[in-house]
Amino acid sequence: MRLFYTSPWVPAEWIRAHGLEPRGVWYADDFAFEPAPLSAGVCAFAQAVVRLADLRPQSAVIFTTHCDQLRRGFDAVAGTVPGRFFLFNLPATWQTPVAERLFCSELERLSHFLVGLGGQAPSAERLQAVLDHYGRARRRLLQAAPACPARQYAEAIARFHWDGSVCLPEHSGPVGASIPLALVGGPLPRAQWRLLEVLERAGGRVVLNATEAGERSLWAAEPARDRGDAPASDGAGAQAGHIAGASESEAGRALACCVPPHPGPAHEPCSAAVSAAGSGGVSPPGGTRGKTPRALAGEDACATGLAREYLAHCVDVFQRPNTRLYAWLRERLDARGARGLVLWAYVGCDLWRAEAQSLREAFGRPLLLLDAEEVASGWPRITGRIEAFLEALR
């Protein structure tokens, strides 16, 4: 069964380890921005999520609390078909033990939801295999970030959030005399990737994709063998060329390096399993029948480690304090020589709009604020504003 998730901070690994298919909405070909009979002030992204839920009656959708618009979208659909929708509570704070306990609690609650959909609570071995597979994929994507063309890189990350695979273009495009830019802000799904092409045609080049499901959603976590845990299997990386879900991708895309969407052979349990017994970790979802205390401890340790990893690497505007977002941006803006910022925001997203002036002052770079909803009415106005912005930077 497919589960669509609406935030990169919902652990897709947890869903995959339960035997279900996590699907990030950013890559779905029917995730369209069309007028919907919702009240004024609802952002186009939230509307599209609600519409996707209607179009995919055989799938489940995971909403999150990091966005008020998505939370209201969940309220709109929650009573329609019981058991199809889940609201994941993402902690806004990240510096306290309470945040970790909340995240672990949400993983346990999500596990019960997944088991109710036909999934199975994962063993420590299965979960570790999936974690290592996703870790390898993230590292491959991060290594390609500086050289990969913006449009192809956005597609590669969205594809990773779709099925866990990594598919990168064979060759990077010429740099030329284009102006390096950073694209910052909310989600940029498939239907809006044209923005990257408009920026390039106007003389710009996106050297940093810091949208919601862009480079901010990647991190270079160490594999299990480097952490001192069990050795990671290289079976997944050896299966070159296998691509799942080909019907959702654009035909004819030249691909060079592909990490398949499913992990290889199961790994050994987490090394922390032995010491985790009785440590007060998350109770294993799905019951305990037939499982030894050591196995239970392994599941607890791996689930807690997953929660810690996401909390440690979550970089987003909803966090309080959001100093980590600014530190993350500063390092990459300086390293890649971005001369201007393009802020991509949705109607009703007060969090990103409120940061516009702070971003200008913090980084001392010109900033162009673009309304994502303008795409629905056509590109001419956005194109004109982009051209004027880049002309000022020349």
N, C-alpha and C positions, 0 to 999 in steps of 0.2 A: 504494500500500500504506500502511496505517496503522501508525504506530509510537507506542505508548503510552509516555510518559515519566513518571517518578515523582518528579521534583524540578524546581522552577522554575529551578534552576541548570544544567540541561542545555539548551544553546542550541537552542531550537526553530527559530530562523532557519537554523541549519546543516542541519537535517533538511529544512526546506522548500526551501532552495536546491538540495538534491540531487534535487528532484522528487518527494519522498515527503510523506506527510501526518502531521505531528506532532500528537499528541493527548494533552493533559494528563489524567491519570486522574481529576482532581477533578470533571470535568463528565460523565463517562460515566454513563449511566443504569443500567447493569448493574454498576456498582462498588458492590456491596452488602456490608454487614457481617453476615455470617451465620456460624454456628459451622462451623469447618473442622477436619478431623482432623489438626491439627498439635500439636506438643508444647506443654505449658503454658509460659506466659511469652512467647509470640509475640504481638505487638501486633495489634490488629484491622486496622490499616491494612496491615501486611505480609501478613496473611492475605488481605485483599481483593485485593491486587495479585496474589498467587499464583492466587487464584480467577479473576480477570479474565484472566490468561494462559491458564487452562484453557478459559474460555468463548470466547476469541477466537483459535482456532487458526490463522486466516489472517493474524493480525497479529503484529508483533514488540513486545517490551517492553524498555525501557531501565531498568535498575536503577542505583543509585548507591551509593557507599561512604560517603556522609555519615551514613548510618544503619546501625547494626549489624544491625537487624532486616531491613532491605531487603537487605543483603548476604547474610544467611542465606537470605532468600527466593530470591535469585538462585542460591545453591548448591543449593537444593531443586529448581529447575526447569531448571538449565543442562544437565543430561545427558539431559533428556527428548526434546527436539527440537533437534538441533544447528542453529545459525544463526539461531535466533529470538530469542535473548536476548543482551543486552549489558550489561556492568558498567562504568559510567563512573566513573573515579577522580577525585573532587573533592578538590583540595588543601585541607587544614584551615588551613594558614597562608596569608596573603595579602600579606605585606609583603616577600617575597623574590623575586628573579628566578627561583629554582627553581620557585616556584608557577606563574609564567607559562609556563615551559618545559613543566611537567607538563600544564597545561591545553591548550597547543598540541599536545602529543604525543597527548593524548586526543582532540582534534578530528581529528587525522590518523587515528588508529586507528578512531574512529567513522566517518570517511568511508569507509574500506575496508569496514566492516561495511555501510554504507548502499549502497555500490556493489554489494556481494554480494547485496543484496535487490532489485536492479533499478534503483537510483538512478544518478545521473550526477554526477561531480565538477563543481561549479559553476564558471562563469567569474567573473571579478571583477565584471563588469557585473551578472550575475544575483544574486550574493551581496549586492552593494551595494543593489540594488533591494529585496531582502527585508529587509535591515537597516533601511533607511529606512522601509519600511512598518511594521515592528514598533515602530520608534521613535515614529512618529506615533501608533500605537495606544496605547502606554504613556503618552504625554503626555496624550492625551484622557482616559484613565482616571484619571490623577493629578489632573487639573483637576476632575473630578467628585467626588473623594473627600469633601470637606467637606460637600457638600449631599446626596449620594445616600443613600437609605435602606440600612441595613446588609444586608438580605436581597437586595435587587436589586443592590447593589454586589458582594456575594460572587458572585452569578451572573454579573455582567458580567466580572469578572476570570477566573472559571473558563472562561467562554466564550472569552475572549481566549486562554487557554492551550489551549483546544480547537482553534480554527481560525484564530486571529489576528484575529478581528473584534472590533469594539467596539459593543455594543448597550446603551444606557442608557435608563432609564425617562423618560417625558415630564416627570413632575412629582415633586418630592421630597415626602415626607410631612411632616405637621406635627411640630414639635419638642415642643411642650407643656412639661410640667414634669418630664419624664423625667430620670433621672440619667445623665450621660455616663460611658461605660465604655470601656476598651480591652481587646480580646480578643487575647491573646498566646499563642503556642505552636505546636504541631505542625499537621499538615494538617487542614483542615476541608472534606472533599469534599461532594458534592451530598447524599448520604444523611444528612448531619448538619447541614444548613442550618437545620433546625428549631430548633437552639439559639438562633439569632439572634431568632427569633420568640418563643421562651420568655423570653428576656431582655427583650424589648420589652413583652410582656404583664405581666411582673412589675414594670414601671416603669423599666426601664433603656433605654439607647440606646447602641449601639456606635458611637462616633465614630472609632475606629481599629481596623481589622481587621489585626492584625499576626500572623496565622497564617501558616503556611508559604507557601501560594499566595495570600495576601492582598496587602495594599498593600506589604508588604516585597518582593514579587517585581516591583515596578515601579520604574522610574527615568526621569528626564527627560533622556535623552541628546540631544545636539545632532544635527540632521539633517546630511547630508553637505554641503549648501551653506553652512551656518553654520560648519562646521569648515574650510572652504576646500577641500573635496573637490568632486566633480562635483555639478552641480545636481540636486536630488531631483525626481522626477516626481510631480506631483499627481494622476496618473491614478487611483490607488487611492482617494484621498479623494473624488474626484468621483463615484464610482459609488455614490450613496446608495441605501440600501434593500436592497441585495443581501445575503442571509444564506445561508451554506453550512451544511449539516448541520442543517436545520430539524427533522428527525425526532428529534434528541436534545434539543431545547429544549422548554420547557413551552408548550403552546398558549395563545394568547390574551394573551401578554405584550405590553403597550403599549410600543413602542419609538420613541424619538425620533431619536437620532443613531446611525448605523451606519457603521462603517468596514468595508469588505468584507474577507473573509479572505485574499484573494490580492493580491499587489502588482501594480501596473500595468506600463507599459512599462519595459523595461530601462533602467538608468541608465548613465552613463559610468563607466569604471573609477575606482577610488580614485586620488586624486592622488598618494598615497604609492607608487604602483606603480613609478614611474620610479626613485626612490631606494632601493627595497627590494631591487633586484637585487644578489645577492651578500652580503646582510646577515645570512645565517644563519637565515632564518625557517623556518617549517614547510614541508617538501617537499609539493608539491601531490599530494593523493591521486588515485588513479585513473589514474596514468600521465601521461606528458608528450608523447605522440605528437601531432604536428600543432599544438603550442602554441609560440608564440614566447617568448623569454626575458622580454619585457615582460609578456606575459599571465601567465606563471608568477609573476613578481614581484608582479603585481596580486593573484593569489589568495593568495600568502603574506602580503602586507600586510593584506588584508582579514581573513583568518583570525586573524592575530596581533592585529589590532585588536579582533576579536570576543572573543578570550580576555581581553584587557586590560579590555574593557568589563564582562564578567561578573565578573572578579575585583575590579574597582573598585567594583561596586555590589552584590555579594553581601553580604547582611545576615542572618546566621543564627547559631544557638547553637553549631553544631559548629565554628565558626572559632576559631582560637587566634592571638592573643588575641581575645576576643569583645567588646572595648571598642567596636567599631563598632556592634554591636547596641544597646548601652546608649546611645550617643550618638544613634543614630537614634530610639530610643524616647523619650528625654528631650525632644528637640526637638518631637516631635509630641504627646506627652502634655501638655506645657505649652501648646502652641499651641491645642489643642482642648479644654483644660480637663477632661480625664478625671479623675474623682474616685476611681475604683477600677480594679483590674486583675482580669481573669478569665484564669487560666492554664489552657490546654487541653492536656492531656498524655496520652500513651498508656502503657499498661503496658509496662515494659521500656525506656522512654525516659528513661534516667538523666540525660541532658543537660538536658532541660527541668525535670525534677523537682529537680535540684540547684540550679537558678537561682531557685527560689521565694523563699527567704529573701533572697537577694541582690537580687531585684527589689523586695521590700518595703523593704529598707534603702536602696537606691539612689534610689528615687523617693518614699519616705515616704507611700505610698498603701496602703490596705487591699488585700489580694489573696485571691481565692478560687481554690483549686485544684480543677479538675474532671477526673475520669477519663473519657476518651473511651469506654472500654469499657463504662461504665454505660449508654450509649445502647442497647446490644444487649438489655439486660434491662428496658428501659422508661424513661420520662421522669419518673415521679413523684418519685423521690429527687433527681434533678438540679433539678427545678423547685422543690422545697422548699428546697434549699440556696441556690438563687439568690434566692428570695424573702426568706430570712432575711438574706442578705448585703446586699441592697438596703435592707431595713428598717433595718439598722445604719448605712447611709450617709445616711439621711434626717435 
